[in-house]
Amino acid sequence: MDGLFWLLLEAGVALALLVFIVWWTWPGRKPRDRSDSEPRN
């Protein structure tokens, strides 16, 4: 039972690390430059 606990704990930490790395490297939205999207009158 103790071995199963450590196995699940290690798998959970590895999954959390994978999710964090994917989130950190995911290209985020850049703020829109209003001067390009709105015509000037």
CHARMM internal coordinates of N, CA and C (Angstrom, degrees):
IC EDIT
DIST 1 N 1 CA 1.4585
DIST 1 CA 1 C 1.5385
ANGL 1 N 1 CA 1 C 110.47
DIST 1 C 2 N 1.3135
ANGL 1 CA 1 C 2 N 116.26
DIHE 1 N 1 CA 1 C 2 N -37.66
DIST 2 N 2 CA 1.4627
ANGL 1 C 2 N 2 CA 119.49
DIHE 1 CA 1 C 2 N 2 CA -179.50
DIST 2 CA 2 C 1.5219
ANGL 2 N 2 CA 2 C 110.54
DIHE 1 C 2 N 2 CA 2 C -68.06
DIST 2 C 3 N 1.3248
ANGL 2 CA 2 C 3 N 117.56
DIHE 2 N 2 CA 2 C 3 N -35.95
DIST 3 N 3 CA 1.4673
ANGL 2 C 3 N 3 CA 120.89
DIHE 2 CA 2 C 3 N 3 CA 178.09
DIST 3 CA 3 C 1.5152
ANGL 3 N 3 CA 3 C 111.67
DIHE 2 C 3 N 3 CA 3 C -66.70
DIST 3 C 4 N 1.3334
ANGL 3 CA 3 C 4 N 116.92
DIHE 3 N 3 CA 3 C 4 N -37.53
DIST 4 N 4 CA 1.4662
ANGL 3 C 4 N 4 CA 121.10
DIHE 3 CA 3 C 4 N 4 CA 178.41
DIST 4 CA 4 C 1.5285
ANGL 4 N 4 CA 4 C 110.43
DIHE 3 C 4 N 4 CA 4 C -65.38
DIST 4 C 5 N 1.3236
ANGL 4 CA 4 C 5 N 117.26
DIHE 4 N 4 CA 4 C 5 N -39.02
DIST 5 N 5 CA 1.4603
ANGL 4 C 5 N 5 CA 121.25
DIHE 4 CA 4 C 5 N 5 CA 178.24
DIST 5 CA 5 C 1.5253
ANGL 5 N 5 CA 5 C 110.73
DIHE 4 C 5 N 5 CA 5 C -60.29
DIST 5 C 6 N 1.3288
ANGL 5 CA 5 C 6 N 117.16
DIHE 5 N 5 CA 5 C 6 N -47.06
DIST 6 N 6 CA 1.4615
ANGL 5 C 6 N 6 CA 120.36
DIHE 5 CA 5 C 6 N 6 CA -179.00
DIST 6 CA 6 C 1.5289
ANGL 6 N 6 CA 6 C 111.20
DIHE 5 C 6 N 6 CA 6 C -66.85
DIST 6 C 7 N 1.3297
ANGL 6 CA 6 C 7 N 116.47
DIHE 6 N 6 CA 6 C 7 N -35.69
DIST 7 N 7 CA 1.4636
ANGL 6 C 7 N 7 CA 120.37
DIHE 6 CA 6 C 7 N 7 CA 177.83
DIST 7 CA 7 C 1.5252
ANGL 7 N 7 CA 7 C 110.69
DIHE 6 C 7 N 7 CA 7 C -64.05
DIST 7 C 8 N 1.3216
ANGL 7 CA 7 C 8 N 117.45
DIHE 7 N 7 CA 7 C 8 N -45.85
DIST 8 N 8 CA 1.4623
ANGL 7 C 8 N 8 CA 121.20
DIHE 7 CA 7 C 8 N 8 CA 178.69
DIST 8 CA 8 C 1.5216
ANGL 8 N 8 CA 8 C 111.40
DIHE 7 C 8 N 8 CA 8 C -67.07
DIST 8 C 9 N 1.3207
ANGL 8 CA 8 C 9 N 117.38
DIHE 8 N 8 CA 8 C 9 N -37.80
DIST 9 N 9 CA 1.4574
ANGL 8 C 9 N 9 CA 121.06
DIHE 8 CA 8 C 9 N 9 CA 178.52
DIST 9 CA 9 C 1.5247
ANGL 9 N 9 CA 9 C 110.45
DIHE 8 C 9 N 9 CA 9 C -64.14
DIST 9 C 10 N 1.3293
ANGL 9 CA 9 C 10 N 116.10
DIHE 9 N 9 CA 9 C 10 N -44.53
DIST 10 N 10 CA 1.4603
ANGL 9 C 10 N 10 CA 119.53
DIHE 9 CA 9 C 10 N 10 CA 179.98
DIST 10 CA 10 C 1.5274
ANGL 10 N 10 CA 10 C 111.42
DIHE 9 C 10 N 10 CA 10 C -66.28
DIST 10 C 11 N 1.3336
ANGL 10 CA 10 C 11 N 116.99
DIHE 10 N 10 CA 10 C 11 N -39.04
DIST 11 N 11 CA 1.4615
ANGL 10 C 11 N 11 CA 120.45
DIHE 10 CA 10 C 11 N 11 CA 177.84
DIST 11 CA 11 C 1.5262
ANGL 11 N 11 CA 11 C 110.66
DIHE 10 C 11 N 11 CA 11 C -65.28
DIST 11 C 12 N 1.3202
ANGL 11 CA 11 C 12 N 117.68
DIHE 11 N 11 CA 11 C 12 N -38.59
DIST 12 N 12 CA 1.4632
ANGL 11 C 12 N 12 CA 121.17
DIHE 11 CA 11 C 12 N 12 CA 178.00
DIST 12 CA 12 C 1.5126
ANGL 12 N 12 CA 12 C 112.17
DIHE 11 C 12 N 12 CA 12 C -65.89
DIST 12 C 13 N 1.3223
ANGL 12 CA 12 C 13 N 117.29
DIHE 12 N 12 CA 12 C 13 N -41.37
DIST 13 N 13 CA 1.4625
ANGL 12 C 13 N 13 CA 121.02
DIHE 12 CA 12 C 13 N 13 CA 178.37
DIST 13 CA 13 C 1.5257
ANGL 13 N 13 CA 13 C 110.27
DIHE 12 C 13 N 13 CA 13 C -65.53
DIST 13 C 14 N 1.3348
ANGL 13 CA 13 C 14 N 117.12
DIHE 13 N 13 CA 13 C 14 N -41.41
DIST 14 N 14 CA 1.4685
ANGL 13 C 14 N 14 CA 120.55
DIHE 13 CA 13 C 14 N 14 CA 178.60
DIST 14 CA 14 C 1.5243
ANGL 14 N 14 CA 14 C 110.85
DIHE 13 C 14 N 14 CA 14 C -63.89
DIST 14 C 15 N 1.3205
ANGL 14 CA 14 C 15 N 117.63
DIHE 14 N 14 CA 14 C 15 N -40.66
DIST 15 N 15 CA 1.4650
ANGL 14 C 15 N 15 CA 121.02
DIHE 14 CA 14 C 15 N 15 CA 178.46
DIST 15 CA 15 C 1.5211
ANGL 15 N 15 CA 15 C 111.05
DIHE 14 C 15 N 15 CA 15 C -65.76
DIST 15 C 16 N 1.3235
ANGL 15 CA 15 C 16 N 116.79
DIHE 15 N 15 CA 15 C 16 N -42.44
DIST 16 N 16 CA 1.4628
ANGL 15 C 16 N 16 CA 120.32
DIHE 15 CA 15 C 16 N 16 CA 178.61
DIST 16 CA 16 C 1.5257
ANGL 16 N 16 CA 16 C 110.71
DIHE 15 C 16 N 16 CA 16 C -63.34
DIST 16 C 17 N 1.3219
ANGL 16 CA 16 C 17 N 116.86
DIHE 16 N 16 CA 16 C 17 N -39.95
DIST 17 N 17 CA 1.4619
ANGL 16 C 17 N 17 CA 120.61
DIHE 16 CA 16 C 17 N 17 CA 178.43
DIST 17 CA 17 C 1.5180
ANGL 17 N 17 CA 17 C 110.93
DIHE 16 C 17 N 17 CA 17 C -65.57
DIST 17 C 18 N 1.3212
ANGL 17 CA 17 C 18 N 117.29
DIHE 17 N 17 CA 17 C 18 N -40.13
DIST 18 N 18 CA 1.4635
ANGL 17 C 18 N 18 CA 121.16
DIHE 17 CA 17 C 18 N 18 CA 177.38
DIST 18 CA 18 C 1.5228
ANGL 18 N 18 CA 18 C 110.92
DIHE 17 C 18 N 18 CA 18 C -62.37
DIST 18 C 19 N 1.3196
ANGL 18 CA 18 C 19 N 117.32
DIHE 18 N 18 CA 18 C 19 N -45.96
DIST 19 N 19 CA 1.4624
ANGL 18 C 19 N 19 CA 121.23
DIHE 18 CA 18 C 19 N 19 CA 179.59
DIST 19 CA 19 C 1.5287
ANGL 19 N 19 CA 19 C 110.26
DIHE 18 C 19 N 19 CA 19 C -63.18
DIST 19 C 20 N 1.3242
ANGL 19 CA 19 C 20 N 117.79
DIHE 19 N 19 CA 19 C 20 N -40.15
DIST 20 N 20 CA 1.4605
ANGL 19 C 20 N 20 CA 121.10
DIHE 19 CA 19 C 20 N 20 CA 179.42
DIST 20 CA 20 C 1.5272
ANGL 20 N 20 CA 20 C 111.25
DIHE 19 C 20 N 20 CA 20 C -64.75
DIST 20 C 21 N 1.3243
ANGL 20 CA 20 C 21 N 117.03
DIHE 20 N 20 CA 20 C 21 N -42.57
DIST 21 N 21 CA 1.4638
ANGL 20 C 21 N 21 CA 120.34
DIHE 20 CA 20 C 21 N 21 CA -179.47
DIST 21 CA 21 C 1.5211
ANGL 21 N 21 CA 21 C 110.57
DIHE 20 C 21 N 21 CA 21 C -65.55
DIST 21 C 22 N 1.3319
ANGL 21 CA 21 C 22 N 117.65
DIHE 21 N 21 CA 21 C 22 N -42.25
DIST 22 N 22 CA 1.4680
ANGL 21 C 22 N 22 CA 120.63
DIHE 21 CA 21 C 22 N 22 CA 178.32
DIST 22 CA 22 C 1.5237
ANGL 22 N 22 CA 22 C 110.38
DIHE 21 C 22 N 22 CA 22 C -64.27
DIST 22 C 23 N 1.3347
ANGL 22 CA 22 C 23 N 117.72
DIHE 22 N 22 CA 22 C 23 N -42.52
DIST 23 N 23 CA 1.4710
ANGL 22 C 23 N 23 CA 121.21
DIHE 22 CA 22 C 23 N 23 CA 179.28
DIST 23 CA 23 C 1.5271
ANGL 23 N 23 CA 23 C 110.72
DIHE 22 C 23 N 23 CA 23 C -65.14
DIST 23 C 24 N 1.3081
ANGL 23 CA 23 C 24 N 117.68
DIHE 23 N 23 CA 23 C 24 N -40.75
DIST 24 N 24 CA 1.4664
ANGL 23 C 24 N 24 CA 121.68
DIHE 23 CA 23 C 24 N 24 CA -177.02
DIST 24 CA 24 C 1.5219
ANGL 24 N 24 CA 24 C 111.45
DIHE 23 C 24 N 24 CA 24 C -67.48
DIST 24 C 25 N 1.3484
ANGL 24 CA 24 C 25 N 116.63
DIHE 24 N 24 CA 24 C 25 N -36.11
DIST 25 N 25 CA 1.4632
ANGL 24 C 25 N 25 CA 120.17
DIHE 24 CA 24 C 25 N 25 CA -176.05
DIST 25 CA 25 C 1.5236
ANGL 25 N 25 CA 25 C 112.81
DIHE 24 C 25 N 25 CA 25 C -93.87
DIST 25 C 26 N 1.3244
ANGL 25 CA 25 C 26 N 118.60
DIHE 25 N 25 CA 25 C 26 N -4.86
DIST 26 N 26 CA 1.4697
ANGL 25 C 26 N 26 CA 121.74
DIHE 25 CA 25 C 26 N 26 CA -179.72
DIST 26 CA 26 C 1.5268
ANGL 26 N 26 CA 26 C 109.21
DIHE 25 C 26 N 26 CA 26 C -67.05
DIST 26 C 27 N 1.3268
ANGL 26 CA 26 C 27 N 117.41
DIHE 26 N 26 CA 26 C 27 N 131.54
DIST 27 N 27 CA 1.4760
ANGL 26 C 27 N 27 CA 118.26
DIHE 26 CA 26 C 27 N 27 CA -179.51
DIST 27 CA 27 C 1.5201
ANGL 27 N 27 CA 27 C 110.94
DIHE 26 C 27 N 27 CA 27 C -66.36
DIST 27 C 28 N 1.3157
ANGL 27 CA 27 C 28 N 115.49
DIHE 27 N 27 CA 27 C 28 N 122.77
DIST 28 N 28 CA 1.4609
ANGL 27 C 28 N 28 CA 120.28
DIHE 27 CA 27 C 28 N 28 CA -177.92
DIST 28 CA 28 C 1.5120
ANGL 28 N 28 CA 28 C 111.61
DIHE 27 C 28 N 28 CA 28 C -85.84
DIST 28 C 29 N 1.3037
ANGL 28 CA 28 C 29 N 115.47
DIHE 28 N 28 CA 28 C 29 N 167.25
DIST 29 N 29 CA 1.4723
ANGL 28 C 29 N 29 CA 120.21
DIHE 28 CA 28 C 29 N 29 CA 176.89
DIST 29 CA 29 C 1.5091
ANGL 29 N 29 CA 29 C 109.49
DIHE 28 C 29 N 29 CA 29 C -76.98
DIST 29 C 30 N 1.2994
ANGL 29 CA 29 C 30 N 115.20
DIHE 29 N 29 CA 29 C 30 N 130.08
DIST 30 N 30 CA 1.4532
ANGL 29 C 30 N 30 CA 119.27
DIHE 29 CA 29 C 30 N 30 CA 175.49
DIST 30 CA 30 C 1.5296
ANGL 30 N 30 CA 30 C 108.25
DIHE 29 C 30 N 30 CA 30 C -84.89
DIST 30 C 31 N 1.3106
ANGL 30 CA 30 C 31 N 117.79
DIHE 30 N 30 CA 30 C 31 N 144.56
DIST 31 N 31 CA 1.4736
ANGL 30 C 31 N 31 CA 118.92
DIHE 30 CA 30 C 31 N 31 CA 177.44
DIST 31 CA 31 C 1.5237
ANGL 31 N 31 CA 31 C 110.57
DIHE 30 C 31 N 31 CA 31 C -62.58
DIST 31 C 32 N 1.3139
ANGL 31 CA 31 C 32 N 115.52
DIHE 31 N 31 CA 31 C 32 N 137.56
DIST 32 N 32 CA 1.4670
ANGL 31 C 32 N 32 CA 120.19
DIHE 31 CA 31 C 32 N 32 CA -178.02
DIST 32 CA 32 C 1.5172
ANGL 32 N 32 CA 32 C 110.63
DIHE 31 C 32 N 32 CA 32 C -72.34
DIST 32 C 33 N 1.3078
ANGL 32 CA 32 C 33 N 113.87
DIHE 32 N 32 CA 32 C 33 N 139.74
DIST 33 N 33 CA 1.4517
ANGL 32 C 33 N 33 CA 119.90
DIHE 32 CA 32 C 33 N 33 CA 176.50
DIST 33 CA 33 C 1.5253
ANGL 33 N 33 CA 33 C 107.54
DIHE 32 C 33 N 33 CA 33 C -86.29
DIST 33 C 34 N 1.3087
ANGL 33 CA 33 C 34 N 117.43
DIHE 33 N 33 CA 33 C 34 N 113.06
DIST 34 N 34 CA 1.4671
ANGL 33 C 34 N 34 CA 120.81
DIHE 33 CA 33 C 34 N 34 CA -174.16
DIST 34 CA 34 C 1.5206
ANGL 34 N 34 CA 34 C 112.28
DIHE 33 C 34 N 34 CA 34 C -66.78
DIST 34 C 35 N 1.3150
ANGL 34 CA 34 C 35 N 118.67
DIHE 34 N 34 CA 34 C 35 N -24.53
DIST 35 N 35 CA 1.4647
ANGL 34 C 35 N 35 CA 120.11
DIHE 34 CA 34 C 35 N 35 CA -177.65
DIST 35 CA 35 C 1.5264
ANGL 35 N 35 CA 35 C 111.03
DIHE 34 C 35 N 35 CA 35 C -68.94
DIST 35 C 36 N 1.3472
ANGL 35 CA 35 C 36 N 117.47
DIHE 35 N 35 CA 35 C 36 N -24.80
DIST 36 N 36 CA 1.4655
ANGL 35 C 36 N 36 CA 120.02
DIHE 35 CA 35 C 36 N 36 CA 179.45
DIST 36 CA 36 C 1.5299
ANGL 36 N 36 CA 36 C 112.45
DIHE 35 C 36 N 36 CA 36 C -85.98
DIST 36 C 37 N 1.3371
ANGL 36 CA 36 C 37 N 116.83
DIHE 36 N 36 CA 36 C 37 N -31.13
DIST 37 N 37 CA 1.4560
ANGL 36 C 37 N 37 CA 119.16
DIHE 36 CA 36 C 37 N 37 CA -173.16
DIST 37 CA 37 C 1.5301
ANGL 37 N 37 CA 37 C 113.34
DIHE 36 C 37 N 37 CA 37 C -91.45
DIST 37 C 38 N 1.3141
ANGL 37 CA 37 C 38 N 118.83
DIHE 37 N 37 CA 37 C 38 N -21.63
DIST 38 N 38 CA 1.4701
ANGL 37 C 38 N 38 CA 120.56
DIHE 37 CA 37 C 38 N 38 CA -177.60
DIST 38 CA 38 C 1.5306
ANGL 38 N 38 CA 38 C 109.95
DIHE 37 C 38 N 38 CA 38 C -111.39
DIST 38 C 39 N 1.3251
ANGL 38 CA 38 C 39 N 116.77
DIHE 38 N 38 CA 38 C 39 N 126.82
DIST 39 N 39 CA 1.4773
ANGL 38 C 39 N 39 CA 117.99
DIHE 38 CA 38 C 39 N 39 CA 178.21
DIST 39 CA 39 C 1.5305
ANGL 39 N 39 CA 39 C 110.87
DIHE 38 C 39 N 39 CA 39 C -70.88
DIST 39 C 40 N 1.2921
ANGL 39 CA 39 C 40 N 115.55
DIHE 39 N 39 CA 39 C 40 N 146.82
DIST 40 N 40 CA 1.4651
ANGL 39 C 40 N 40 CA 119.91
DIHE 39 CA 39 C 40 N 40 CA 179.32
DIST 40 CA 40 C 1.5362
ANGL 40 N 40 CA 40 C 109.34
DIHE 39 C 40 N 40 CA 40 C -94.58
DIST 40 C 41 N 1.3315
ANGL 40 CA 40 C 41 N 115.73
DIHE 40 N 40 CA 40 C 41 N 135.17
DIST 41 N 41 CA 1.4663
ANGL 40 C 41 N 41 CA 120.27
DIHE 40 CA 40 C 41 N 41 CA -179.74
DIST 41 CA 41 C 1.5272
ANGL 41 N 41 CA 41 C 110.54
DIHE 40 C 41 N 41 CA 41 C -108.69
END
COOR INIT
IC SEED 1 N 1 CA 1 C
IC BUILD
